[in-house]
Amino acid sequence: MAEPEAKRVKTEYELIYWPGIPGRGEVVRLLFEDAGVAYIDTAKGDNAVPTTLSYMDASNLGDEKNPPVFAPPVLKHGELVINQLSNILLYLAPKLGLGPASGDGVYHLNSIALTILDGLCVEVHDTHHPIATHKYYEDQKEEAKLRAEAFREERLPKYLTYVQRLLDAKTSGEGGWLYGGELTYVDLVLFQCLDGTKFAFPKTVEKLKKSGKYDDVFKLYDAVKERPNIKAYLESDKRIDYSDGIWRHYPELEEDE
Ligand SMILES: N[C@@H](CCC(=O)N[C@@H](CS)C(=O)NCC(=O)O)C(=O)O
């Protein structure tokens, strides 16, 4: 892949996201960290919550060039303001040397990213908030139990089987990455989403790992973790601990002992 364009272009990237949770913003951070490209992270500043809320405010109509956004993560780059995580990834990937700028690969990678995000981000969120995002977990505990069981037993294995199929496919090439024989941003998406799912459902993920059916998926996870920039980032205090975000752990939603 070409040298990261961002190393040549001076305009700074700004990530707008909630503080205190890795969340969807973490996927964006991993791209910058892996590429070794500087970025402003409003989650780490003093006004993280007001800044994020200001983008979501009903009175925010965007500006002359940008329509209003619905929810974070938001990326600001020069005059451009965009939201929707997979859209942000699509924009950043060629600039950071983590995906092609044109051709079929752009859309194949986007399909892969969207599918992993559906399964290991959106569906994980829905295990603890199956009825209403704006209501407390405590008000939907019974439904959450049922949803989590379906996720653990049917959906998660189904998504991991798909990721293993991607790795078995010709399009993955050599080297154990998801697509095209070299690391791209979708490998970072997989790493973050599997890491979060492992935090939420440690026993389930361990059991699936031990089944031996997804060995290449877990190998890829380990390989991303060992990439020098990612390793240094994960060991630093820049990496935010999991808490009550998308990937959260409720023992009662896990497998029985
Ligand atoms: N599909 C959107 C989902 C965005 C989203 O749900 N953002 C969360 C934080 S990760 C949020 O703050 N949502 C507020 C809301 O939906 O009201 C994406 O991928 O960016």
The ligand as an ORCA input file, in Angstrom:
! r2SCAN-3c Opt
* xyz 0 1
  N     -24.275      3.595     12.831
  C     -23.621      4.627     13.588
  C     -24.043      4.490     15.048
  C     -23.615      5.678     15.876
  C     -23.923      5.481     17.331
  O     -24.835      4.712     17.729
  N     -23.178      6.206     18.159
  C     -23.336      6.079     19.592
  C     -21.986      6.100     20.277
  S     -21.014      4.725     19.723
  C     -24.154      7.251     20.122
  O     -23.685      8.082     20.862
  N     -25.406      7.260     19.731
  C     -26.336      8.257     20.173
  C     -27.706      7.987     19.648
  O     -27.882      7.059     18.857
  O     -28.631      8.709     20.058
  C     -22.094      4.515     13.414
  O     -21.631      3.429     13.047
  O     -21.370      5.495     13.606
*
